[in-house]
């Protein structure tokens, strides 16, 4: 049986992959609140994730993942552009702003 050895460079690749996945994990938490709906976070969350992955795309340490990042960014952009076709998002933003105004009026 051969012994598998993991070199320092291999660990760097593991850590870099973990950073890419962590970007997605951080954004996913915006969509799973405990007490209230968070649809109004959708566009900023998509933009944040796109920015994070586009930054990594030009960094040398993520060269190994360039193809995957390219495809992932394309997929995100596909769904991001669908927001332009959905009036419900504008409605949700309006409700959020209205509720925020009510809270501000009542508690400040």
CORRA-V975940 format. One record per backbone hydrogen bond with DSSP energy under -1.0 kcal/mol. NH is the residue of the N-H (numbers start at 0). CO is the residue of the C=O. E is the energy in kcal/mol with one decimal. If there is no record, write none. Layout:
[[NH:CO:E] [NH:CO:E]]
This chain:
[[10:6:-1.8] [11:7:-1.7] [12:8:-1.8] [13:9:-2.2] [14:10:-2.7] [15:11:-2.5] [16:12:-2.5] [17:13:-2.2] [18:14:-1.8] [19:15:-1.7] [20:16:-2.2] [21:17:-2.4] [22:18:-1.5] [23:19:-1.2] [24:20:-2.4] [25:21:-2.7] [26:22:-1.6] [27:23:-2.5] [28:24:-1.4] [29:26:-1.5] [30:27:-1.5] [31:28:-1.0] [40:37:-2.3] [41:38:-2.3] [44:40:-2.5] [45:41:-2.6] [46:42:-2.6] [47:43:-2.4] [48:44:-2.4] [49:45:-2.8] [50:46:-2.4] [51:47:-2.3] [52:48:-2.5] [53:49:-2.6] [54:50:-2.2] [55:51:-1.8] [56:52:-1.8] [58:55:-1.2] [61:58:-1.6] [62:59:-1.8] [64:61:-1.4] [65:62:-1.7] [68:64:-3.0] [69:65:-2.8] [70:66:-2.3] [71:67:-2.5] [72:68:-2.9] [73:69:-2.3] [74:70:-2.1] [75:71:-2.5] [76:72:-2.7] [77:73:-1.9] [78:74:-1.8] [79:75:-2.8] [80:76:-2.5] [82:79:-1.3] [84:81:-1.3] [85:82:-1.3] [90:86:-1.9] [91:87:-2.6] [92:88:-2.4] [93:89:-2.3] [94:90:-2.4] [95:91:-2.6] [96:92:-2.7] [97:93:-2.5] [98:94:-2.8] [99:95:-2.3] [100:96:-2.2] [101:97:-2.2] [102:98:-2.5] [103:99:-2.6] [104:100:-2.4] [105:101:-2.4] [106:102:-2.5]]
